[in-house]
Amino acid sequence: MGLSPGMTCCQQKGASVSDPPDLIIFNMTTDEKQVNNPLHGKTLEFILKQLVWHYGWEELGTHVKIACFTNDPSLKSSLKFLRKTDWARKKVEKLYLDTFD
């Protein structure tokens, strides 16, 4: 979305100078917002599979102490838990970054 010649960021087409200004909100694409996010484009499933491949379930359970990694672990149950539990997901993401970044 560009501005017409002579327009400021607070004017709209057809609005007079005496009309209250409307703020034009520039829409950043997701890629622009995520430029500094090292996890951008990596799904939770991808992250978990990489960690399980690297550590195995038993060692992963020692790094991130959650029951779904130590008691009959499975990808499906772990993903379900991590998607519902923000603190656990953050620990898994941090371990991924510490391990592979």
Secondary structure, 3 states (H helix, E strand, C coil): CCCCCCCCCCCCCCCCCCCCCCCCCCCCCHHHHCCCCCCCCCCHHHHHHHHHHHHHHHHHHHHCCCHHHHCCCCHHHHHHHHHHCHHHHHHHHHHHHHHHC
